[in-house]
Amino acid sequence: MSFFRRWIPDQETLERSRWLAWLAPWLGQPALWVWSRHGVALGVSIGIFFGMLVPVAQIPASAVAAIVLRANLPAAAASTLVSNPVTFAPVYYLAYRLGNIVLEPTAPKSASEKDSEAEQKATELHQTIHGSEKVGFWQGIKMMGKPLMVGLAILAVSGGLLAYVLISLIWSAHQWYKMRSGKE
């Protein structure tokens, strides 16, 4: 745990942050700084949820949610970094594909029809983005529209739930191991 704590911001660092300074009156709550199984698991799940779902201001959004839900604030803030410049493109591509699968009509189609439709959508999107008219980043995201938003929502909720369950299980297993081996 000490390995993780040195990378996690402390209360003073968060209070000095220009993005979180307005939350200073609430940052003194002891529940936000307790390293408990529930607090850390909830904090990480909040951070992953907002890290996946919200493209900007992820840390302030997760900080507000951590304050409201009394989760571990440093864990919530740090885990928003699940989406970063390295993971951004793969996450958004996966979300777009997942959204297309979920929103796809239920009529059965052959594999070649599915491939043809996917290729046609990708070609249309590519032509629109790289065509004669310049399209900005947000316009490109907007064009992906509903499939992207549905996919991001699914990834955010499932990622948050999975993180909560995994951290709870790992924490409990670690406590069991410590108690069993006599290390307290």
C-alpha positions in Angstrom: 0.0 0.0 0.0 2.9 2.4 0.7 3.9 2.0 -3.0 0.6 3.4 -4.1 0.4 6.1 -1.4 3.5 7.9 -2.6 1.9 8.4 -6.1 -1.5 9.5 -4.7 -1.9 13.2 -4.0 -2.4 14.3 -0.4 -4.9 16.8 1.0 -2.6 19.8 0.7 -1.8 19.1 -2.9 -5.5 18.8 -3.8 -6.3 22.0 -2.0 -3.6 23.9 -3.9 -4.9 22.6 -7.2 -6.5 25.4 -9.3 -9.2 22.9 -10.4 -10.1 21.7 -6.9 -9.5 24.8 -4.8 -13.2 25.6 -4.7 -13.7 22.2 -3.0 -11.4 23.1 -0.1 -14.2 23.5 2.5 -15.2 19.9 2.0 -11.7 18.4 1.6 -11.2 18.3 5.4 -13.7 15.5 5.9 -11.8 12.6 7.4 -13.9 10.0 5.5 -12.3 11.2 2.3 -8.8 10.3 3.4 -9.4 6.9 5.1 -7.7 3.9 3.4 -10.5 1.4 3.9 -11.6 -1.4 1.6 -14.9 0.3 0.8 -13.5 3.8 0.6 -10.7 2.9 -1.8 -12.9 0.5 -3.9 -15.6 3.2 -4.2 -13.0 5.9 -5.0 -11.4 3.9 -7.7 -14.7 2.9 -9.2 -15.8 6.6 -9.2 -12.5 7.6 -10.9 -12.8 4.9 -13.6 -16.4 5.9 -14.2 -15.6 9.5 -14.7 -12.3 8.8 -16.5 -14.2 6.8 -19.1 -17.4 8.8 -19.4 -16.2 12.4 -19.2 -13.6 13.6 -21.7 -12.7 16.8 -19.8 -12.7 17.8 -16.1 -12.6 14.2 -14.9 -10.8 14.9 -11.6 -13.1 17.7 -10.5 -16.1 15.5 -11.4 -14.7 12.5 -9.5 -13.8 14.7 -6.6 -17.3 16.0 -6.2 -18.7 12.4 -6.5 -16.2 11.2 -3.9 -17.2 14.0 -1.5 -20.9 13.2 -1.9 -20.5 9.4 -1.6 -17.7 9.7 1.1 -15.2 7.7 -1.0 -11.4 7.9 -0.8 -10.7 11.1 -2.7 -7.1 10.5 -3.6 -8.0 7.1 -5.1 -10.9 8.7 -7.1 -8.7 11.5 -8.4 -5.8 9.2 -9.4 -7.9 6.5 -11.1 -9.3 9.0 -13.5 -6.0 8.6 -15.3 -7.3 5.4 -16.7 -8.0 7.5 -19.7 -5.0 9.4 -20.9 -3.3 10.3 -24.2 -2.1 6.7 -24.6 -5.4 5.0 -23.8 -7.8 7.6 -25.3 -7.9 6.3 -28.9 -8.3 2.6 -28.0 -11.0 3.3 -25.4 -13.0 5.5 -27.8 -12.6 3.0 -30.6 -13.8 0.2 -28.4 -16.7 2.3 -27.1 -17.7 3.2 -30.7 -17.6 -0.5 -31.8 -19.5 -1.6 -28.6 -22.1 1.1 -29.2 -22.6 0.0 -32.8 -23.1 -3.6 -31.6 -25.6 -2.6 -29.0 -27.6 -0.3 -31.2 -27.4 -2.6 -34.3 -30.8 -3.9 -35.4 -31.7 -7.4 -34.1 -32.4 -8.9 -37.5 -29.8 -11.6 -38.2 -27.2 -10.8 -40.8 -24.5 -12.7 -42.5 -20.9 -12.0 -41.6 -20.2 -10.5 -45.0 -23.2 -8.1 -44.6 -21.9 -7.0 -41.1 -18.4 -6.5 -42.5 -19.8 -4.6 -45.4 -21.9 -2.3 -43.2 -19.0 -1.7 -40.8 -16.7 -0.9 -43.6 -19.2 1.5 -45.2 -19.7 3.3 -41.9 -15.9 3.6 -41.4 -15.4 4.8 -44.9 -18.2 7.5 -44.5 -16.7 8.6 -41.2 -13.2 8.8 -42.7 -14.4 10.7 -45.7 -16.3 13.2 -43.6 -13.4 13.7 -41.2 -10.6 13.8 -43.8 -12.7 15.0 -46.8 -12.8 18.4 -48.4 -14.1 20.2 -45.3 -12.1 20.4 -42.1 -13.8 18.8 -39.2 -12.5 19.5 -35.7 -12.0 17.0 -32.9 -15.4 17.6 -31.2 -17.2 17.6 -34.6 -15.7 14.2 -35.3 -16.7 12.9 -31.8 -20.2 14.3 -32.4 -20.5 12.5 -35.7 -19.8 9.3 -34.0 -22.8 10.3 -31.8 -25.1 7.7 -30.3 -22.9 4.6 -30.7 -19.9 6.3 -29.0 -22.0 7.7 -26.1 -23.7 4.3 -25.5 -20.4 2.5 -25.7 -18.8 5.0 -23.3 -21.7 4.6 -20.8 -21.4 0.8 -20.9 -17.6 0.9 -20.5 -17.9 3.5 -17.6 -20.5 1.6 -15.7 -19.0 -1.9 -16.2 -15.4 -0.6 -15.6 -16.5 1.1 -12.3 -18.4 -2.0 -11.1 -15.6 -4.3 -12.1 -13.0 -2.1 -10.3 -15.1 -2.1 -7.1 -15.5 -5.9 -7.1 -11.9 -6.6 -7.9 -10.5 -4.2 -5.3 -12.9 -5.5 -2.7 -11.8 -9.1 -3.4 -8.1 -8.3 -3.5 -8.4 -6.3 -0.3 -10.3 -9.0 1.5 -7.8 -11.7 0.2 -4.9 -9.5 1.4 -6.5 -9.1 4.9 -7.2 -12.9 5.1 -3.6 -13.6 4.1 -2.3 -11.2 6.8 -4.5 -12.7 9.4 -3.7 -16.3 8.4 0.1 -15.7 8.4 0.0 -13.8 11.7 1.1 -10.5 10.2 -1.0 -7.7 11.7 
